[in-house]
């Protein structure tokens, strides 16, 4: 399966049109049509935008290997935009030392039990 095949398979799976995909990635519809006709594959400068919109890892898009990184949360991996609150949280969390990470995870565990009505 080619990169283009994986893109169009993913678009179908998440029910996204080529027009929506073009708008979200900033890639011209004519370029995307060329990929579909298998005349070309995406250039390297477009890979990250494609992965962000399709919520897949670059490893999956380029190789098709689920064992390397997977396609989103269904395989235990996420692609997170660093500009979002979640991305900022992950970035800050990764800068903590182990004991600080453990404390944060403890807080999250307590908060999740609180929201579940468990005290």
trRosetta pair geometry for C-beta under 8 A, 3 or more apart (Angstrom, degrees):
i j d omega theta_ij theta_ji phi_ij phi_ji
1 5 4.3 -128 -168 92 85 140
1 6 5.9 101 139 -55 118 83
1 9 7.6 -12 -165 -16 138 145
1 64 5.3 121 69 -101 112 152
2 5 4.6 107 51 1 71 101
2 6 7.2 -134 98 -2 42 84
2 38 7.1 104 50 -126 160 99
2 41 6.6 -124 170 -96 114 117
3 6 5.8 -57 -153 36 32 110
3 7 6.5 36 150 -22 66 104
3 35 7.9 -79 102 -155 91 117
3 41 4.8 79 56 -154 125 117
3 42 6.2 -113 132 26 136 95
3 61 6.1 45 -141 164 90 79
3 62 6.5 -7 -96 -112 109 41
4 7 5.6 -51 -149 32 34 114
4 8 6.5 20 159 -9 67 107
4 35 4.3 -173 -120 175 112 91
4 36 6.7 -173 -178 -83 118 30
4 38 6.0 -180 77 -99 157 66
4 41 5.7 -119 -39 -111 98 73
4 42 7.6 156 -77 -16 73 82
5 8 6.3 -65 -149 43 28 101
5 9 6.0 29 155 -21 66 111
6 9 5.6 -53 -141 38 30 113
6 10 6.2 30 159 -19 64 107
6 56 7.9 -174 156 142 116 171
6 60 7.3 174 -173 142 144 80
6 61 5.9 169 108 -138 141 53
6 64 5.9 -144 -80 -92 132 89
7 10 6.0 -62 -153 37 26 108
7 11 6.4 27 152 -21 64 106
7 35 6.5 -6 62 143 148 143
7 42 7.4 117 -59 -25 149 125
7 50 6.5 -56 -112 -166 114 128
7 54 7.0 -114 -134 -75 66 153
7 61 7.3 47 -69 -143 79 100
8 11 5.4 -44 -141 33 37 115
8 12 6.4 40 156 -19 63 103
8 35 7.8 177 -43 120 106 106
8 36 6.1 102 -79 -110 138 86
9 12 5.9 -57 -155 36 29 112
9 13 6.3 30 149 -21 64 109
10 13 5.5 -54 -145 36 34 114
10 14 6.3 8 164 1 69 108
10 54 4.7 41 136 -159 145 123
10 56 6.3 -75 -118 -35 154 138
10 71 7.1 -149 -107 -158 115 132
11 14 6.6 -71 -144 49 24 91
11 16 4.9 -99 -150 69 74 92
11 17 7.6 66 -180 -134 115 5
11 18 7.0 33 -169 -75 157 60
11 21 5.9 -40 -112 -62 121 142
11 54 7.4 -68 -65 -109 63 106
12 15 7.4 21 -176 -77 31 41
14 54 7.2 179 11 -145 148 65
14 55 7.7 123 -86 35 154 113
16 20 5.0 -121 -170 83 86 127
16 21 5.5 102 136 -59 117 91
16 53 7.9 154 171 156 168 103
17 20 4.6 99 55 6 82 99
17 21 6.8 -142 96 -4 45 88
18 21 5.4 -54 -146 39 33 116
18 22 6.2 39 153 -24 66 104
18 29 6.3 92 137 -140 105 90
18 32 5.3 161 -164 124 106 140
18 33 7.3 76 175 -69 152 70
18 36 7.5 -40 -102 -47 141 139
19 22 5.7 -51 -148 33 30 113
19 23 6.5 28 154 -17 63 106
19 29 6.4 -1 -103 -101 61 126
20 23 5.8 -57 -150 37 32 111
20 24 6.1 23 157 -13 67 111
21 24 6.0 -61 -143 42 27 106
21 25 6.0 6 165 -2 65 116
21 27 7.6 -31 133 55 83 110
21 32 6.5 127 98 -125 119 155
21 53 6.4 117 -142 140 70 144
21 54 8.0 25 -129 -67 108 88
22 25 6.4 -68 -138 47 22 96
22 26 7.9 -177 172 7 53 2
22 27 5.6 -107 -134 77 64 71
22 28 6.6 -3 -152 173 117 13
22 29 4.5 -27 -90 -74 163 72
22 32 5.6 -110 -78 -8 99 144
23 26 7.8 22 -178 -67 23 40
24 53 4.5 122 121 -124 123 127
25 46 7.1 49 171 -163 124 96
25 49 4.5 107 -152 143 85 114
25 50 6.0 26 -121 -81 138 55
25 52 7.9 144 -107 64 78 98
25 53 5.1 -76 -68 -18 89 152
26 49 6.4 -83 40 -161 99 153
27 31 5.4 -104 171 75 96 131
27 32 5.9 107 116 -52 115 98
27 42 7.8 -47 -126 -123 154 108
27 46 5.9 60 -89 -141 128 128
27 49 7.0 152 -37 105 106 137
27 50 7.7 19 -21 -73 147 89
28 31 4.4 97 67 -1 89 103
28 32 7.2 -160 97 -3 50 83
29 32 5.5 -55 -150 38 38 112
29 33 6.2 44 150 -24 69 103
30 33 5.5 -49 -148 33 33 116
30 34 6.7 40 150 -23 62 100
31 34 5.7 -50 -157 29 34 114
31 35 7.0 36 146 -19 63 99
31 40 7.8 -67 -162 78 72 133
32 35 5.6 -47 -156 29 39 114
32 36 6.7 40 147 -21 66 102
33 36 5.5 -52 -152 33 37 113
33 37 6.5 29 153 -13 67 105
34 37 5.8 -58 -147 41 32 106
34 39 4.8 -76 -169 60 84 113
34 40 4.9 13 138 32 116 107
35 38 7.4 28 175 -81 37 32
35 39 7.7 -92 -76 48 20 70
35 40 6.1 -66 -83 81 59 74
35 41 6.4 76 -125 -121 93 33
35 42 6.4 9 -96 -50 135 74
42 46 4.4 -116 -175 80 112 125
42 47 6.2 142 115 -73 128 63
42 50 6.1 -33 -127 -39 174 151
43 46 5.4 89 61 6 71 105
44 47 5.7 -27 -157 -10 45 119
46 49 5.6 -64 -163 46 56 111
46 50 5.7 58 143 -27 84 108
47 50 5.7 -61 -150 37 28 112
47 51 6.2 26 157 -18 67 108
47 58 5.6 58 155 -126 119 103
47 61 6.5 158 -155 99 92 145
47 62 7.3 12 -140 -61 133 103
48 51 5.6 -53 -144 38 33 111
48 52 6.2 37 156 -24 65 104
48 58 6.9 -26 -88 -77 62 116
49 52 5.7 -52 -148 33 30 114
49 53 6.4 22 158 -12 64 109
50 53 6.2 -64 -150 41 27 104
50 54 5.9 4 162 2 66 117
50 61 6.4 115 108 -136 119 156
51 54 6.2 -67 -134 52 25 97
51 55 7.7 90 169 -89 55 5
51 56 5.3 -106 -140 74 73 71
51 57 6.4 15 -153 -163 126 12
51 58 5.3 -54 -71 -67 155 64
51 61 5.7 -106 -84 -21 94 143
51 79 5.7 -150 152 -144 96 158
52 55 7.5 12 177 -73 25 46
52 79 6.3 -148 -107 141 44 125
52 81 6.0 68 -148 -81 115 98
54 61 7.5 113 71 -86 142 117
55 71 7.6 78 109 172 75 68
55 72 4.5 44 135 -92 102 117
55 78 7.9 -43 -166 -155 95 61
55 79 5.4 -178 -151 47 50 113
56 60 4.8 -108 176 77 108 129
56 61 5.5 121 109 -53 125 93
56 70 8.0 -140 -148 120 72 50
56 71 4.6 -24 -118 -136 97 75
56 72 6.0 -58 -87 -35 54 83
56 79 6.4 11 63 -20 14 143
57 60 4.7 97 58 4 84 99
57 61 7.0 -153 93 -3 46 86
57 68 7.5 -151 97 107 140 95
57 69 3.6 -79 76 122 166 136
57 70 6.4 76 4 65 124 54
57 71 7.2 -118 14 -94 80 39
57 77 6.0 -13 -48 127 126 143
57 79 6.0 -171 -79 -71 55 109
58 61 5.6 -57 -145 40 35 111
58 62 5.9 22 162 -10 70 113
58 69 7.7 32 54 56 55 161
59 62 6.3 -65 -142 45 24 101
59 63 5.7 -26 177 26 64 115
59 65 6.4 -62 152 64 97 98
59 68 4.1 -132 157 119 137 128
59 69 4.0 112 56 10 129 126
60 63 6.9 -78 -125 57 18 77
60 64 6.6 49 -170 -115 57 19
60 65 6.7 -127 -107 61 53 50
60 66 6.7 43 -113 -91 105 48
60 68 7.0 -173 -65 70 60 104
60 69 5.5 -113 -35 75 89 96
60 70 6.1 -48 -68 104 131 14
60 71 5.0 163 -178 -75 165 76
63 68 6.1 56 68 12 141 152
65 68 4.2 68 100 -2 117 109
65 69 7.5 77 93 21 85 69
66 69 7.8 -110 -158 65 31 40
66 70 5.1 46 -158 -101 71 60
66 71 6.8 -54 -110 -7 88 89
66 75 5.5 -146 -167 -115 98 152
69 75 7.6 98 134 103 38 132
69 77 5.4 -155 178 137 71 179
70 74 7.1 -164 179 77 118 70
70 75 2.6 -158 -140 87 135 138
70 76 6.3 133 -5 50 169 69
70 77 4.4 146 60 27 119 119
71 74 6.5 -7 80 52 82 108
71 75 6.0 85 35 5 57 125
72 75 7.0 97 68 25 47 86
72 77 6.9 180 163 84 5 74
72 78 6.7 31 -153 -115 52 48
72 79 6.7 -62 -95 9 65 94
73 76 7.2 51 -164 -77 45 12
73 77 7.2 -142 -94 68 32 36
73 78 5.7 23 -75 -83 80 83
80 84 6.8 -113 -178 50 85 120
80 86 5.6 -117 -152 115 123 108
80 87 4.7 169 145 -88 102 82
80 90 5.9 85 93 15 160 154
81 84 4.8 85 80 -10 97 105
81 86 8.0 76 57 67 69 98
81 87 5.2 -91 98 -47 46 145
82 87 3.9 -171 -125 167 25 132
82 88 7.0 95 -179 -64 60 54
82 90 8.0 -104 -114 65 68 107
82 91 6.1 67 -144 -52 98 131
83 87 6.1 31 31 62 29 148
83 88 7.8 12 -167 -46 14 94
84 87 4.5 100 52 6 77 103
84 88 7.0 -140 95 -4 41 86
85 88 5.7 -54 -147 38 32 111
85 89 6.2 35 153 -22 65 106
86 89 5.6 -53 -148 35 31 113
86 90 6.4 29 155 -17 65 105
87 90 5.8 -54 -146 36 31 109
87 91 6.3 33 154 -20 64 107
88 91 5.7 -53 -147 36 31 114
88 92 6.4 26 156 -14 65 106
89 92 6.0 -59 -149 40 29 106
89 93 6.1 31 153 -23 65 110
90 93 5.5 -53 -142 36 30 114
90 94 6.3 32 158 -21 64 106
91 94 6.0 -57 -152 33 26 111
91 95 7.1 23 151 -19 59 106
92 95 5.8 -60 -158 31 37 112
92 96 7.3 47 147 -34 65 96
93 96 5.9 -45 -164 10 40 116
93 101 6.5 85 -176 -116 85 88
93 104 6.3 -154 -124 107 98 165
96 100 3.7 -126 -173 95 115 122
96 101 4.9 152 97 -57 122 75
96 104 6.8 139 33 -10 175 135
97 100 5.1 90 53 13 69 105
97 101 7.1 -129 100 -8 32 92
98 101 5.5 -54 -147 35 32 113
98 102 6.4 34 155 -21 66 104
99 102 5.6 -49 -149 33 34 114
99 103 6.6 37 151 -20 63 102
100 103 5.6 -50 -151 33 35 113
100 104 6.5 35 152 -18 66 103
101 104 5.8 -54 -150 36 32 110
101 105 6.3 31 153 -16 66 107
102 105 5.7 -56 -147 39 31 111
102 106 6.3 36 151 -23 64 105
103 106 5.5 -54 -151 34 32 115
103 107 6.5 34 151 -19 65 102
104 107 5.6 -51 -152 34 34 113
104 108 6.4 34 151 -18 65 105
105 108 5.6 -51 -147 37 34 113
105 109 6.3 39 152 -22 65 104
106 109 5.6 -52 -148 34 31 113
106 110 6.4 29 154 -16 64 105
107 110 5.8 -57 -150 38 31 109
107 111 6.2 29 154 -17 66 109
108 111 5.7 -56 -143 40 30 111
108 112 6.2 31 157 -21 65 106
109 112 5.9 -55 -147 34 27 109
109 113 6.6 26 154 -16 62 105
110 113 5.9 -57 -151 36 32 109
110 114 6.3 36 150 -23 65 107
111 114 5.4 -52 -148 34 34 117
111 115 6.4 29 156 -16 66 104
112 115 5.9 -53 -145 38 32 107
112 116 6.4 30 153 -17 63 109
113 116 5.6 -59 -147 40 33 111
113 118 4.2 -79 -171 81 87 105
113 119 7.1 144 136 -88 105 24
114 117 7.9 51 174 -62 29 16
114 118 7.4 -86 -66 66 22 61
114 119 6.9 56 -106 -96 64 69
